[in-house]
Amino acid sequence: MRSALSFLSNALSRISGSAGAQTVSELLIDLSEYASLMTPSELTEAPPTCAASLVSPAVASQPLAEFNAQVTFDLKPCELYLLETGPAHTTQLTRKEGLQLYQTMQTLRRLELKADQLYKQKVVRGFCHLYDGQEACAAGIEAAISRSDHVITAYRAHGFTYTRGVSLKQIFTELTGRRGGVAKGKGGSMHMYAPHFYGGNGIVGAQVPLGAGIALACQYQGNQQVCVTLYGDGAANQGQVFEAFNMASLWKLPVIFVCENNRYGMGTPVERSAASTSYYTRGHFIPGIRVDGMDVLCVREATRFAADHCRAEKGPILMELQTYRYHGHSMSDPGISYRSREEILEVRSKSDPISLLRERMLSNNMASAEEFKEVDTMIRREVEEAAQFSCSDPEPPLSELCDHIYSNEPPMEVRGTHPWSKLRSIS
Amino acid sequence: MDLSVGIKISDWLKSSVTVRDALNQAMDEELERDERVFLMGEEVAQYDGAYKVSRGLWKKYGDKRIIDTPISEMGFAGIAVGSAMAGLRPICEFMTFNFSMQAIDQVINSAAKTYYMSAGLQSVPIVFRGPNGASAGVAAQHSQCFAAWYAHCPGLKVVSPWNSEDARGLLKAAIRDDNPVVFLENELMYGVPFEMSEESNSKDFVIPIGKAKIERQGTHVTLVSHSRYVGHCLDAAAVLAKEGIECEVINLRTIRPMDVDTIEGSVMKTNHLVTVEGGWPQFGVGAEICAKIMEGPAFNYLDAPVTRVTGVDIPMPYAKILEDNSVPQIKDIIFSVKKTLNV
């Protein structure tokens, strides 16, 4: 009860304070966050004491000499399968890298919470599968590969869509189905694309052979690139996944198979769907690593190891990231019929990826609490602006309904709902 | 120029090529022309192809470009689609299209729909090819025609060659097309030789996808068909000509997008239409032609309802007498033409 009161007072002082973009909408997000059990550390945050300035986290206003520029961290060792050695047990984190990882993960968090809000306001429709809780997976993987590498995932895709370079504006506007969306409103939540990012795939498991195919193209073209191919604990039982494992292994394709094991396939816990829940061993003849998916540094180090393995032409490798989603399977699933509120709260309080990183950096004097707050404020503003835009951007014009059927074709006629409706399609 | 013995030099220049060899040459030339093109499928490399369509290609191009796959249709079709998304131009062979059912999600949801879903950001330049429809004595699970199923879906092109020239020109066009193309061959046609035109000798000879060909001019009735049954229609036309009935025979060449204009133009001339296909009648290619004709200007020129000649609405039986009577025969086409003309 005390925490509820302090939360409300924090929220109100944030509204009346001079700091950052605090709007009614932000208050509603905070309230909804509280309703799904916020971490105690967030509840006791003091309101910002100084006026916010829009500072890039990489160039914070405090003198750098105050902080440690680089710290070496011990990492939880990964369980290994068919491997003599695994990812390094320590990792070096620079201040700049840390702030960047923090900013990425916090942006993903706020993105998803805003998407939740927009969905409840009914401006986002259909399916909406949120990634909050799993931020360390996308941020950690992205930190270990380059933009010239390739990523493909399933439908819980907003995180990678952002890390692969699509702007918040284009993501939100795709969610609200407007013309400024990355897919011009044609795709929605599950079908967003970017260079070297192949979605966003709605059919469970189909993305796994696709990812092996992208890796085949990398090998064929001799470009030293790898393809990170993600799937969930639910998809791990799909037959085509094993077909992809077989061919990737036979042909030594440079593919990093990543199982994001968040313990539940929709409403089914892993123990009820898999005869073996050691997903990192399910590649049978493919070496595997089991990674703490809540620790962004673990994920980063493991991905480095995996990418090196592939680039050395040793063939595919499988990474199981043990992670957790705070939301239900999708927005139509409250997520508490098959798991307890206590479990969700426990993960939030003990293993939240953003809190873990922040506390690490604070306790190793790599950054100040104020800096983090500035980043938070900046992100809230960015997310709010993007969301506002997405609600005001016009819908796609009906004249474009039939466009993009074929690539590189002259304009053609498409039949409408009745014979007199002759619509036009351009490439 | 004529020689004194009455043989034209142009006749000497025409060569006779089987459908199989035409497909083989087309793939060979396209593999040579564009290094992004490659072939994958079961037995395509070291076995020279289950039906020998890819004979010699592995020897010439090696493991990188001609890839034997395990028996994993869903997996390798997905791999092929993924490779197309990342810049290659795969030819994905299904040993027969019956096995494509295992992979149909990759063809439809991963290949066909992606350009639309991404609003043009992601194209999928892939060819799915293989024998389609009835063969000889292979029974129900190996004899289905998939023209209607694939042609139902926006985002796909569906092509169905009849003769060697079709096979050559359409396959080259399909491989050069930036879209997913389902290329329906016919096993019974592989060994059939046809004369080739001179222009088809060119390495850049392509037949435009989406354009039908009038194989035979006529005035009394239009016959529309695709694949093997184009030959049946021409044979029926030859018999009917002796009775004074002149059939116009249209070879669709492409099922989707269908060249309705050519059919309509012909019907407006002949006033009668008979469609001929090997597939089942319900929701089939002929059914679609009927619907399209009714919706367009040619309807008012019909002197009789459209007649569909199709495969019998049953799974394909094995015994020869049963199988022979499960698919359209020439006498069925002749009978249907006469009924349509009310003669």
Interface residues (C-beta under 8 A of the other chain):
Chain A: H150 I152 V182 A183 K184 G185 K186 G187 H191 Y193 A194 Y198 G199 N201 G202 I203 A206 V208 P209 L210 G211 A212 G213 I214 A215 L216 A217 C218 Y220 Q221 C227 G239 Q240 E243 A244 N246 M247 L250 W251 D403 H404 I405 Y406 S407 N408 E409 M412 V414 P419 S427
Chain B: F38 K64 I67 T69 P70 S72 M74 G75 F76 A77 G78 I79 A80 V81 G82 S83 A84 M85 A86 G87 L88 D105 Q106 N109 S110 Y115 Y116 M117 S118 A119 G120 L121 Q122 S123 P125 P154 G155 K157 D178 N179 P257 E295 G296
